[in-house]
Amino acid sequence: MSFAVSMVNAATIDEDEASLLSALRLPYLRLGDIADTNASTYLRHLSQARRRRMVITSDFTIDMPVQP
């Protein structure tokens, strides 16, 4: 599953909707009904979630885990 998550993260960072759709459809994620028409929405939401996780300091960036 970590490979699939890495693919989603890479596509999100690259802002690549086609790659994101492919990654979201990987069977390891067990997601259903991934619609091509929602690609920009998926990208927007995942990008926002990623930005919320990032804590930027003056010297470095720390990737913080998302709290449930």
C-alpha angles and dihedrals in degrees: 000000000000089000091056092047090049090053091051090048093049093049090048093050091047090046087229110156095187093052090045091054090049092049094047089053094056106123093230090070092055093213120153136203098023101177123206089216090062096053094109091048092051090048093048094049095044091047091051091049090049092050091050089056094053120091111192121202129179093262107030147353123252118201104219122200116247112250115229 
